[in-house]
Amino acid sequence: MKLRFFVPALLAGCVLIFSSGCAVLSKGRTQAVVVRSVPEGATGMINGVEVGKTPFKIALNRASAYTIELRKPGFENAMTVVLPVANEYEKRFLRWGIDYELGAMTDLTPNDLVLDLKPALPAGTDGDRFQEMTYRVLQADALLAANEISKTDHKYLVAEIVKFYSN
């Protein structure tokens, strides 16, 4: 007789536990973050550790903040911060302490990054803007000739230089 009431009570308890909480089981301890750059091929550094070339996808612990820096020859370094923010599990009635400890109650934001790299060329000549633009294009040509940047990167650099000086 006791078994007849025990099994349904056990099932009801399991349903209650699994439907109400444990974000670690449903969300996991890590979150995939996608990092892209324009142009592609920049070296990605997360908290000072090199992780690959853009575009890349990496699993990061949900409970931590990260500094992401992109570096590419001929371009200025680009940096951003990814922070943990409370997610939908924070609003649930039943929550578990382990969810907080393992970071499952947070999501990393932003989780899909696109960073525009700006040209970084040495200072040009003083005075005539046309001469300065020509000097910067020649610097981009030198980077291409030295195989420090690709033809696609060279095209992007020259287009950005011309756009800057045409204003």
Secondary structure in CASP SS format (residue, H / E / C, confidence):
PFRMAT SS
TARGET T0000
AUTHOR 0000-0000-0000
METHOD secondary structure of the structure
MODEL  1
M C 1.00
K H 1.00
L H 1.00
R H 1.00
F H 1.00
F H 1.00
V H 1.00
P H 1.00
A H 1.00
L H 1.00
L H 1.00
A H 1.00
G H 1.00
C H 1.00
V H 1.00
L H 1.00
I H 1.00
F H 1.00
S H 1.00
S H 1.00
G C 1.00
C C 1.00
A H 1.00
V H 1.00
L H 1.00
S H 1.00
K H 1.00
G C 1.00
R C 1.00
T E 1.00
Q E 1.00
A E 1.00
V E 1.00
V E 1.00
V E 1.00
R E 1.00
S E 1.00
V E 1.00
P C 1.00
E C 1.00
G C 1.00
A C 1.00
T E 1.00
G E 1.00
M E 1.00
I E 1.00
N C 1.00
G C 1.00
V E 1.00
E E 1.00
V E 1.00
G E 1.00
K E 1.00
T C 1.00
P C 1.00
F E 1.00
K E 1.00
I E 1.00
A E 1.00
L E 1.00
N E 1.00
R C 1.00
A C 1.00
S C 1.00
A C 1.00
Y E 1.00
T E 1.00
I E 1.00
E E 1.00
L E 1.00
R E 1.00
K C 1.00
P C 1.00
G C 1.00
F E 1.00
E C 1.00
N C 1.00
A E 1.00
M E 1.00
T E 1.00
V E 1.00
V E 1.00
L E 1.00
P E 1.00
V E 1.00
A E 1.00
N C 1.00
E H 1.00
Y H 1.00
E H 1.00
K H 1.00
R C 1.00
F C 1.00
L C 1.00
R C 1.00
W C 1.00
G H 1.00
I H 1.00
D H 1.00
Y H 1.00
E H 1.00
L H 1.00
G C 1.00
A C 1.00
M C 1.00
T E 1.00
D E 1.00
L E 1.00
T E 1.00
P C 1.00
N C 1.00
D E 1.00
L E 1.00
V E 1.00
L E 1.00
D E 1.00
L C 1.00
K C 1.00
P E 1.00
A C 1.00
L C 1.00
P C 1.00
A C 1.00
G C 1.00
T C 1.00
D C 1.00
G C 1.00
D C 1.00
R H 1.00
F H 1.00
Q H 1.00
E H 1.00
M H 1.00
T H 1.00
Y H 1.00
R H 1.00
V H 1.00
L H 1.00
Q H 1.00
A H 1.00
D H 1.00
A H 1.00
L H 1.00
L H 1.00
A H 1.00
A C 1.00
N C 1.00
E C 1.00
I C 1.00
S C 1.00
K H 1.00
T H 1.00
D H 1.00
H H 1.00
K H 1.00
Y H 1.00
L H 1.00
V H 1.00
A H 1.00
E H 1.00
I H 1.00
V H 1.00
K H 1.00
F H 1.00
Y H 1.00
S C 1.00
N C 1.00
END
